[in-house]
Amino acid sequence: MRHKIGRYSSYIRPFSYILDLIIINLFSYLILPGFFSEYFILFASISWMVIAINVEFYEVYRFTKVLSIINKLFKQFTFFTILCFAYSGFYVNSNNWKSILIYGAFSFITVFTLKLSIFFFLRKYRVLFGGNFRRVVIVGSGKNVSQLTNFFNDNPDYGYQLVGSFSLEEGKKDQIQESFTFVLNENIDEIYCSLANLTNEQIDSYIDFSDNNLKKLKFLPDDNEVFSRNLKIDYYGYIPVASLRNIPLDDIINQFVKRVFDIIFSSVIILGILSWLTPILALLIKIESRGPIFFKQKRNGLNYHEFNCYKFRSMNLNEIADLEQVSKNDPRITKIGKFIRKTSIDELPQFFNVLLGDMSVVGPRPHMVSHTEMYARKVDKFMVRHFIKPGITGLAQTNGYRGEVETDKDIINRVKYDIFYIENWSLLLDLKIIFMTVYNAVRGEEKAY
């Protein structure tokens, strides 16, 4: 199981986000009582979030420069203050520009102080307590490699712990294999490779290795390197570092939007459907067969973490439920089980998993643990699916790849759709997948058994 690292200290940025919203609304109450209301709270909060998305206000990483943070602050408050003037003119018919400027100034100073305080506190925390860090290795040699090595060693406050280096100067093939073994044995979080020292085939081998073992892979480009891949460039100090895969849900704002949607949607389903459907199904399930109402099974989720996935029980009690997938005309399925599986009603208890945070409404479907281990060995890039939370439904399921895996083609194509979803997530895509899932359930699907 992949251990938690700094990158997944997921409470830091949400805490900052909520704190900023509290500040701007508290100061509006204290400084702008003339037009403070629930409407202004909604207006200010939405405006703040929309501006933050556009100016990337919360895109602050451990390698971000202080000047860049200050620049983001000025952009954020400039646009936010302009919108406050607009609100004042349209909805309050007030031209009290001095109060709005004072409101903006106090909010700016407070957010500015807290944002930089948190940023520098984390740097000190990493140095003093060794927390919130990432274990890294560097592969290759040359000027950029030497600079990055010095950067990691000279800046412990950034939270990177350089555990090993592989120069690839002698016995390149053996060193590459040795680096793979080292990364697995030493629980390395990120791999940094110099493109100047690797052939295209060797680059692909690092890509495949990192994807299949849930490791972050980044590249150090040469000054003259021309990229044929779509890479995202960041700067560690003045050192360019290229990231292979851009995952929209790594963005804290996208995570927040998706989580809010998950909570609202799952709450509606639980209160509006499961509240009255569960007692009815409980009675029918109990009448037909002995055993619990709910079926609980270990599945692998975000970062390969195991969790209990819940379903309405659709089979008679059997010892192989956690080992063998359901097949067509499976004798283990009960009569009521056949109906609830055909209509996908058996999946509805997973909305409790969504509410608990183990799953999302939309995402790659989680497999039982034994099958995950099997597919991870035989299907290339299968482990990439675990970079985000699993879903009740997903893009693969709406494109004909739900249910039983009958051939290798089924699981290979499922992984392709899952990776496409991970790299191209949007809320609109989630809504489309939910609509197609409901449509397919009503229409009936061939593999719904």
VEXROFI-47409 format. One record per residue (C-alpha): residue number from 1; x, y, z. Coordinates in Angstrom, 3 decimals, always signed. Layout:
- num / u / v / w
- NUM / X / Y / Z
...
//
This chain:
- num / u / v / w
- 1 / +0.000 / +0.000 / +0.000
- 2 / +1.357 / +3.418 / -0.893
- 3 / +2.211 / +5.492 / +2.179
- 4 / +1.026 / +9.049 / +2.619
- 5 / +3.448 / +11.753 / +1.569
- 6 / +3.535 / +15.523 / +1.527
- 7 / +1.693 / +15.750 / -1.724
- 8 / -1.342 / +14.178 / -0.056
- 9 / -1.372 / +16.429 / +3.015
- 10 / -4.770 / +17.314 / +1.697
- 11 / -5.913 / +19.456 / +4.607
- 12 / -3.448 / +22.305 / +3.983
- 13 / -4.942 / +24.012 / +0.935
- 14 / -8.616 / +23.339 / +1.794
- 15 / -7.928 / +24.904 / +5.203
- 16 / -6.414 / +27.960 / +3.503
- 17 / -9.350 / +28.152 / +1.097
- 18 / -11.984 / +28.049 / +3.846
- 19 / -9.999 / +30.485 / +5.987
- 20 / -9.910 / +33.055 / +3.153
- 21 / -13.676 / +32.806 / +2.646
- 22 / -14.242 / +33.349 / +6.368
- 23 / -11.979 / +36.420 / +6.297
- 24 / -13.653 / +38.179 / +3.351
- 25 / -17.125 / +37.547 / +4.761
- 26 / -16.190 / +38.521 / +8.330
- 27 / -14.721 / +41.846 / +7.186
- 28 / -17.772 / +42.512 / +5.016
- 29 / -19.889 / +42.153 / +8.173
- 30 / -17.607 / +44.469 / +10.177
- 31 / -16.814 / +47.108 / +7.537
- 32 / -19.767 / +46.974 / +5.107
- 33 / -22.846 / +46.552 / +7.340
- 34 / -24.885 / +48.687 / +4.919
- 35 / -25.180 / +45.963 / +2.323
- 36 / -24.074 / +42.855 / +4.211
- 37 / -26.620 / +40.051 / +3.698
- 38 / -26.853 / +36.384 / +2.739
- 39 / -26.906 / +37.543 / -0.900
- 40 / -23.588 / +39.330 / -0.497
- 41 / -22.083 / +36.287 / +1.260
- 42 / -23.078 / +34.170 / -1.736
- 43 / -21.880 / +36.807 / -4.214
- 44 / -18.539 / +37.341 / -2.445
- 45 / -17.865 / +33.606 / -2.031
- 46 / -18.677 / +32.713 / -5.644
- 47 / -16.761 / +35.721 / -6.968
- 48 / -13.758 / +34.809 / -4.862
- 49 / -13.754 / +31.219 / -6.157
- 50 / -14.220 / +32.186 / -9.807
- 51 / -11.366 / +34.717 / -9.640
- 52 / -9.155 / +32.234 / -7.770
- 53 / -9.634 / +29.658 / -10.519
- 54 / -8.727 / +32.143 / -13.236
- 55 / -5.672 / +33.685 / -11.556
- 56 / -4.589 / +30.308 / -10.075
- 57 / -4.592 / +31.875 / -6.631
- 58 / -4.284 / +28.543 / -4.821
- 59 / -1.752 / +27.044 / -7.227
- 60 / +1.037 / +27.501 / -4.684
- 61 / +3.533 / +24.662 / -4.359
- 62 / +6.584 / +24.109 / -2.227
- 63 / +8.801 / +25.347 / -5.089
- 64 / +6.692 / +28.499 / -5.813
- 65 / +8.580 / +31.797 / -5.451
- 66 / +7.391 / +34.358 / -2.861
- 67 / +7.159 / +37.046 / -5.560
- 68 / +4.815 / +34.793 / -7.509
- 69 / +2.586 / +34.412 / -4.434
- 70 / +2.483 / +38.195 / -3.928
- 71 / +1.633 / +38.667 / -7.615
- 72 / -1.287 / +36.246 / -7.257
- 73 / -2.500 / +38.154 / -4.183
- 74 / -2.526 / +41.486 / -6.007
- 75 / -4.395 / +39.989 / -8.982
- 76 / -6.943 / +38.286 / -6.737
- 77 / -7.777 / +41.390 / -4.707
- 78 / -7.760 / +43.762 / -7.668
- 79 / -10.470 / +41.793 / -9.459
- 80 / -12.340 / +41.037 / -6.226
- 81 / -12.487 / +44.719 / -5.236
- 82 / -13.740 / +45.694 / -8.709
- 83 / -16.582 / +43.153 / -8.386
- 84 / -17.445 / +44.525 / -4.939
- 85 / -17.788 / +48.000 / -6.497
- 86 / -20.044 / +46.494 / -9.161
- 87 / -22.209 / +44.788 / -6.511
- 88 / -22.463 / +48.042 / -4.580
- 89 / -23.643 / +49.963 / -7.632
- 90 / -26.123 / +47.416 / -8.968
- 91 / -27.692 / +45.969 / -5.831
- 92 / -27.246 / +48.530 / -3.082
- 93 / -27.343 / +51.768 / -5.075
- 94 / -24.496 / +52.943 / -2.902
- 95 / -21.342 / +54.705 / -3.946
- 96 / -19.498 / +54.324 / -0.666
- 97 / -16.179 / +53.691 / -2.404
- 98 / -14.091 / +54.520 / +0.672
- 99 / -15.685 / +51.712 / +2.716
- 100 / -15.143 / +49.241 / -0.113
- 101 / -11.484 / +50.241 / -0.441
- 102 / -11.017 / +49.900 / +3.341
- 103 / -12.752 / +46.492 / +3.169
- 104 / -10.442 / +45.409 / +0.343
- 105 / -7.338 / +46.711 / +2.127
- 106 / -8.097 / +44.977 / +5.451
- 107 / -8.990 / +41.726 / +3.687
- 108 / -5.820 / +41.911 / +1.554
- 109 / -3.520 / +42.535 / +4.530
- 110 / -5.078 / +39.696 / +6.549
- 111 / -5.072 / +37.138 / +3.719
- 112 / -1.564 / +38.260 / +2.697
- 113 / -0.257 / +37.742 / +6.242
- 114 / -1.897 / +34.350 / +6.713
- 115 / -0.960 / +33.021 / +3.279
- 116 / +2.718 / +33.849 / +3.657
- 117 / +2.685 / +32.685 / +7.294
- 118 / +1.375 / +29.268 / +6.265
- 119 / +3.888 / +29.099 / +3.392
- 120 / +6.889 / +29.860 / +5.651
- 121 / +5.532 / +27.767 / +8.539
- 122 / +5.472 / +24.707 / +6.273
- 123 / +9.064 / +25.380 / +5.264
- 124 / +10.142 / +25.509 / +8.916
- 125 / +8.031 / +22.457 / +9.732
- 126 / +9.805 / +20.422 / +7.049
- 127 / +13.235 / +21.408 / +8.344
- 128 / +12.571 / +21.019 / +12.085
- 129 / +10.314 / +17.961 / +12.110
- 130 / +10.963 / +16.308 / +8.744
- 131 / +7.250 / +16.267 / +7.937
- 132 / +5.365 / +16.997 / +4.735
- 133 / +8.298 / +15.740 / +2.634
- 134 / +8.718 / +13.643 / -0.512
- 135 / +11.393 / +11.009 / -1.042
- 136 / +13.005 / +11.405 / -4.464
- 137 / +15.688 / +9.919 / -6.720
- 138 / +17.513 / +11.489 / -9.661
- 139 / +18.437 / +9.532 / -12.785
- 140 / +21.104 / +10.810 / -15.187
- 141 / +24.017 / +13.231 / -15.197
- 142 / +24.868 / +16.662 / -16.525
- 143 / +24.445 / +20.320 / -15.626
- 144 / +20.700 / +20.219 / -14.821
- 145 / +21.111 / +17.074 / -12.717
- 146 / +23.923 / +18.695 / -10.714
- 147 / +21.842 / +21.848 / -10.202
- 148 / +18.782 / +19.879 / -9.067
- 149 / +20.917 / +17.788 / -6.690
- 150 / +22.275 / +20.963 / -5.102
- 151 / +18.770 / +22.419 / -4.966
- 152 / +17.420 / +19.434 / -3.024
- 153 / +20.435 / +19.312 / -0.668
- 154 / +20.614 / +23.066 / -0.058
- 155 / +16.871 / +23.668 / +0.387
- 156 / +15.461 / +21.182 / +2.916
- 157 / +12.656 / +23.670 / +3.605
- 158 / +11.121 / +22.753 / +0.249
- 159 / +10.430 / +19.281 / +1.630
- 160 / +12.320 / +17.072 / -0.831
- 161 / +14.530 / +14.295 / +0.535
- 162 / +17.066 / +13.108 / -2.050
- 163 / +17.494 / +9.425 / -1.243
- 164 / +19.538 / +8.220 / -4.225
- 165 / +21.076 / +9.075 / -7.601
- 166 / +21.830 / +6.982 / -10.680
- 167 / +24.310 / +8.582 / -13.094
- 168 / +23.791 / +6.058 / -15.954
- 169 / +27.408 / +6.641 / -16.994
- 170 / +28.384 / +2.955 / -16.891
- 171 / +26.206 / -0.103 / -17.434
- 172 / +23.163 / +1.985 / -18.275
- 173 / +20.803 / -0.969 / -18.692
- 174 / +21.777 / -2.464 / -15.325
- 175 / +21.541 / +0.927 / -13.579
- 176 / +18.056 / +1.517 / -14.947
- 177 / +16.905 / -1.841 / -13.583
- 178 / +18.709 / -1.101 / -10.304
- 179 / +16.878 / +2.253 / -10.062
- 180 / +13.516 / +0.485 / -10.467
- 181 / +14.342 / -1.912 / -7.627
- 182 / +15.621 / +0.941 / -5.457
- 183 / +12.456 / +3.002 / -5.977
- 184 / +10.255 / +0.100 / -4.857
- 185 / +12.417 / -0.980 / -1.897
- 186 / +12.960 / +2.540 / -0.536
- 187 / +9.347 / +3.769 / -0.919
- 188 / +10.366 / +6.573 / -3.286
- 189 / +7.623 / +9.090 / -4.142
- 190 / +9.055 / +10.902 / -7.179
- 191 / +11.575 / +10.085 / -9.932
- 192 / +13.491 / +12.832 / -11.759
- 193 / +15.055 / +11.765 / -15.090
- 194 / +17.450 / +13.684 / -17.320
- 195 / +16.203 / +13.383 / -20.897
- 196 / +19.738 / +13.894 / -22.221
- 197 / +20.821 / +10.504 / -20.817
- 198 / +17.887 / +8.405 / -22.016
- 199 / +16.755 / +7.044 / -25.364
- 200 / +13.062 / +7.187 / -26.320
- 201 / +12.754 / +3.490 / -25.471
- 202 / +14.283 / +4.054 / -22.022
- 203 / +12.025 / +7.070 / -21.409
- 204 / +9.042 / +4.839 / -22.221
- 205 / +10.319 / +2.213 / -19.762
- 206 / +10.384 / +4.845 / -16.968
- 207 / +6.904 / +6.027 / -17.965
- 208 / +5.553 / +2.468 / -17.841
- 209 / +7.285 / +1.750 / -14.531
- 210 / +5.996 / +4.901 / -12.830
- 211 / +2.457 / +4.398 / -14.135
- 212 / +2.320 / +0.783 / -13.019
- 213 / +3.739 / +1.511 / -9.556
- 214 / +1.960 / +4.798 / -8.719
- 215 / +5.117 / +6.893 / -8.740
- 216 / +5.356 / +10.507 / -9.881
- 217 / +7.729 / +10.917 / -12.834
- 218 / +9.339 / +14.221 / -13.836
- 219 / +11.939 / +15.103 / -16.467
- 220 / +14.920 / +17.422 / -16.639
- 221 / +15.125 / +18.801 / -20.190
- 222 / +18.323 / +19.796 / -21.942
- 223 / +18.562 / +23.406 / -23.075
- 224 / +18.363 / +22.190 / -26.683
- 225 / +15.730 / +19.492 / -26.051
- 226 / +12.676 / +19.672 / -28.316
- 227 / +9.618 / +17.935 / -26.860
- 228 / +7.282 / +15.783 / -28.866
- 229 / +5.172 / +15.156 / -25.758
- 230 / +2.702 / +17.480 / -24.062
- 231 / +4.610 / +18.237 / -20.858
- 232 / +3.907 / +20.712 / -18.084
- 233 / +6.923 / +22.825 / -17.106
- 234 / +7.568 / +23.984 / -13.517
- 235 / +10.643 / +25.713 / -12.102
- 236 / +12.500 / +24.595 / -8.966
- 237 / +14.371 / +27.830 / -8.338
- 238 / +15.543 / +28.454 / -11.903
- 239 / +15.740 / +24.774 / -12.879
- 240 / +13.101 / +23.651 / -15.432
- 241 / +11.320 / +20.410 / -14.493
- 242 / +8.800 / +18.756 / -16.824
- 243 / +5.846 / +16.680 / -15.547
- 244 / +4.606 / +13.849 / -17.733
- 245 / +0.924 / +13.640 / -16.863
- 246 / -1.350 / +16.579 / -16.072
- 247 / -4.194 / +15.403 / -13.823
- 248 / -6.942 / +18.061 / -13.429
- 249 / -8.013 / +16.572 / -10.091
- 250 / -4.576 / +17.367 / -8.635
- 251 / -5.870 / +20.956 / -8.580
- 252 / -7.323 / +21.708 / -5.135
- 253 / -10.159 / +23.781 / -6.600
- 254 / -11.183 / +20.929 / -8.910
- 255 / -11.019 / +18.562 / -5.926
- 256 / -13.232 / +20.935 / -3.956
- 257 / -15.778 / +21.239 / -6.790
- 258 / -15.921 / +17.477 / -7.296
- 259 / -16.191 / +16.790 / -3.563
- 260 / -19.027 / +19.309 / -3.094
- 261 / -20.847 / +17.756 / -6.057
- 262 / -20.323 / +14.252 / -4.606
- 263 / -21.691 / +15.267 / -1.192
- 264 / -24.766 / +16.995 / -2.638
- 265 / -25.541 / +14.256 / -5.178
- 266 / -25.029 / +11.349 / -2.749
- 267 / -27.095 / +13.104 / -0.060
- 268 / -29.989 / +13.515 / -2.508
- 269 / -29.845 / +9.810 / -3.444
- 270 / -29.568 / +8.642 / +0.173
- 271 / -32.427 / +10.833 / +1.456
- 272 / -34.612 / +10.695 / -1.644
- 273 / -34.264 / +7.027 / -2.658
- 274 / -32.368 / +4.850 / -0.182
- 275 / -34.386 / +6.110 / +2.804
- 276 / -37.511 / +4.299 / +1.584
- 277 / -36.023 / +1.718 / -0.819
- 278 / -33.700 / +0.083 / +1.740
- 279 / -36.482 / -1.266 / +4.043
- 280 / -38.348 / -2.721 / +1.030
- 281 / -35.250 / -4.427 / -0.401
- 282 / -34.201 / -5.589 / +3.060
- 283 / -37.508 / -7.425 / +3.433
- 284 / -37.313 / -9.010 / -0.045
- 285 / -33.670 / -10.065 / +0.377
- 286 / -34.364 / -11.612 / +3.797
- 287 / -37.456 / -13.482 / +2.598
- 288 / -35.575 / -15.151 / -0.262
- 289 / -32.274 / -16.071 / +1.392
- 290 / -30.488 / -16.007 / +4.710
- 291 / -27.672 / -13.587 / +5.337
- 292 / -27.043 / -9.840 / +5.675
- 293 / -28.861 / -7.168 / +3.647
- 294 / -25.634 / -5.518 / +2.556
- 295 / -22.650 / -7.159 / +0.912
- 296 / -19.279 / -5.762 / +1.999
- 297 / -16.134 / -6.302 / -0.062
- 298 / -12.579 / -4.987 / +0.075
- 299 / -11.697 / -2.834 / -2.935
- 300 / -8.674 / -0.699 / -3.875
- 301 / -9.210 / +3.052 / -4.102
- 302 / -7.158 / +6.265 / -4.163
- 303 / -3.402 / +5.553 / -3.940
- 304 / -4.189 / +1.818 / -3.763
- 305 / -5.779 / +2.282 / -0.319
- 306 / -8.172 / -0.534 / +0.635
- 307 / -11.730 / +0.285 / +1.709
- 308 / -15.006 / -1.554 / +2.276
- 309 / -17.294 / -1.213 / -0.750
- 310 / -21.010 / -1.693 / -0.010
- 311 / -23.754 / -3.198 / -2.187
- 312 / -27.180 / -4.721 / -1.644
- 313 / -26.591 / -8.467 / -1.395
- 314 / -27.630 / -10.104 / -4.659
- 315 / -26.177 / -13.596 / -4.170
- 316 / -26.587 / -16.507 / -1.822
- 317 / -23.808 / -16.704 / +0.761
- 318 / -20.760 / -18.350 / -0.806
- 319 / -17.049 / -18.708 / -0.063
- 320 / -15.813 / -17.468 / -3.447
- 321 / -17.611 / -14.090 / -3.503
- 322 / -14.284 / -12.269 / -3.036
- 323 / -12.455 / -14.344 / -5.656
- 324 / -14.701 / -14.880 / -8.677
- 325 / -16.585 / -12.274 / -10.677
- 326 / -20.260 / -12.802 / -11.414
- 327 / -20.831 / -14.402 / -14.817
- 328 / -23.904 / -14.723 / -17.012
- 329 / -26.525 / -17.080 / -15.521
- 330 / -24.435 / -17.374 / -12.357
- 331 / -26.213 / -19.853 / -10.013
- 332 / -25.160 / -17.820 / -6.971
- 333 / -27.492 / -14.935 / -7.905
- 334 / -30.889 / -14.861 / -6.185
- 335 / -34.165 / -13.943 / -7.921
- 336 / -34.325 / -10.488 / -6.341
- 337 / -30.575 / -10.259 / -6.952
- 338 / -31.072 / -10.766 / -10.673
- 339 / -33.490 / -7.818 / -10.791
- 340 / -31.404 / -5.399 / -8.712
- 341 / -28.252 / -6.253 / -10.681
- 342 / -30.032 / -5.791 / -14.016
- 343 / -31.220 / -2.322 / -12.942
- 344 / -27.932 / -1.491 / -11.084
- 345 / -29.952 / -0.927 / -7.877
- 346 / -27.474 / -3.162 / -6.028
- 347 / -24.830 / -0.408 / -6.437
- 348 / -26.851 / +2.305 / -4.634
- 349 / -25.350 / +1.703 / -1.124
- 350 / -22.045 / +2.909 / -2.586
- 351 / -23.400 / +6.429 / -2.203
- 352 / -22.551 / +5.934 / +1.488
- 353 / -18.971 / +5.265 / +0.332
- 354 / -19.129 / +8.537 / -1.593
- 355 / -20.381 / +10.429 / +1.452
- 356 / -17.594 / +8.903 / +3.572
- 357 / -15.004 / +10.011 / +0.991
- 358 / -13.797 / +6.559 / -0.124
- 359 / -15.400 / +6.913 / -3.554
- 360 / -16.718 / +9.508 / -5.971
- 361 / -19.953 / +9.410 / -7.966
- 362 / -17.897 / +9.195 / -11.186
- 363 / -14.465 / +7.626 / -11.555
- 364 / -12.713 / +4.362 / -12.469
- 365 / -14.678 / +1.400 / -11.121
- 366 / -12.852 / -0.289 / -8.211
- 367 / -11.985 / -3.979 / -8.523
- 368 / -11.838 / -6.543 / -5.740
- 369 / -8.346 / -6.779 / -4.240
- 370 / -7.448 / -10.163 / -5.766
- 371 / -8.357 / -8.953 / -9.272
- 372 / -6.525 / -5.640 / -8.826
- 373 / -3.305 / -7.509 / -8.020
- 374 / -3.803 / -9.804 / -11.010
- 375 / -4.538 / -7.007 / -13.504
- 376 / -1.669 / -4.867 / -12.152
- 377 / +0.727 / -7.637 / -13.198
- 378 / -0.683 / -8.296 / -16.656
- 379 / -2.245 / -5.011 / -17.882
- 380 / +0.045 / -2.078 / -18.698
- 381 / -0.756 / +1.186 / -16.849
- 382 / -3.549 / -0.461 / -14.842
- 383 / -2.325 / +1.237 / -11.650
- 384 / -2.798 / +4.744 / -13.132
- 385 / -6.504 / +4.317 / -12.273
- 386 / -5.600 / +4.740 / -8.586
- 387 / -4.362 / +8.325 / -8.953
- 388 / -7.965 / +9.455 / -8.254
- 389 / -10.899 / +8.123 / -6.242
- 390 / -12.874 / +5.224 / -7.749
- 391 / -16.453 / +5.847 / -8.862
- 392 / -19.882 / +4.246 / -8.753
- 393 / -19.944 / +4.694 / -12.523
- 394 / -17.324 / +5.714 / -15.041
- 395 / -16.513 / +6.527 / -18.650
- 396 / -15.597 / +2.908 / -19.406
- 397 / -18.935 / +1.643 / -18.047
- 398 / -20.926 / +4.015 / -20.288
- 399 / -18.976 / +2.820 / -23.319
- 400 / -19.749 / -0.883 / -23.030
- 401 / -17.052 / -2.031 / -20.596
- 402 / -18.999 / -2.731 / -17.424
- 403 / -19.464 / -5.978 / -15.542
- 404 / -17.599 / -9.195 / -16.228
- 405 / -14.158 / -9.098 / -17.824
- 406 / -14.455 / -11.839 / -20.439
- 407 / -11.271 / -11.171 / -22.425
- 408 / -8.056 / -9.172 / -22.031
- 409 / -9.498 / -6.687 / -24.517
- 410 / -12.229 / -5.772 / -21.994
- 411 / -9.828 / -4.764 / -19.233
- 412 / -7.330 / -3.087 / -21.613
- 413 / -10.036 / -0.868 / -23.094
- 414 / -11.457 / -0.170 / -19.647
- 415 / -8.039 / +1.117 / -18.556
- 416 / -7.775 / +3.295 / -21.695
- 417 / -11.114 / +4.952 / -20.958
- 418 / -10.160 / +5.401 / -17.287
- 419 / -6.874 / +7.114 / -18.180
- 420 / -8.673 / +9.376 / -20.653
- 421 / -11.101 / +10.347 / -17.880
- 422 / -8.270 / +11.025 / -15.402
- 423 / -6.451 / +13.305 / -17.861
- 424 / -9.569 / +15.081 / -19.172
- 425 / -11.834 / +15.403 / -16.117
- 426 / -14.438 / +18.145 / -15.969
- 427 / -17.713 / +18.559 / -14.102
- 428 / -19.562 / +18.543 / -17.438
- 429 / -17.972 / +15.194 / -18.283
- 430 / -19.175 / +13.838 / -14.921
- 431 / -22.726 / +15.035 / -15.631
- 432 / -22.648 / +13.432 / -19.092
- 433 / -21.466 / +10.106 / -17.619
- 434 / -24.214 / +10.189 / -14.955
- 435 / -26.851 / +10.894 / -17.616
- 436 / -25.571 / +8.039 / -19.818
- 437 / -25.496 / +5.691 / -16.819
- 438 / -29.158 / +6.388 / -15.987
- 439 / -30.104 / +6.112 / -19.666
- 440 / -28.342 / +2.749 / -20.033
- 441 / -29.919 / +1.434 / -16.812
- 442 / -33.419 / +2.317 / -18.054
- 443 / -32.729 / +0.956 / -21.539
- 444 / -31.088 / -2.187 / -20.208
- 445 / -27.552 / -3.366 / -20.863
- 446 / -26.358 / -6.678 / -22.237
- 447 / -23.650 / -7.071 / -19.573
- 448 / -25.867 / -6.063 / -16.633
- 449 / -26.058 / -9.427 / -14.859
//
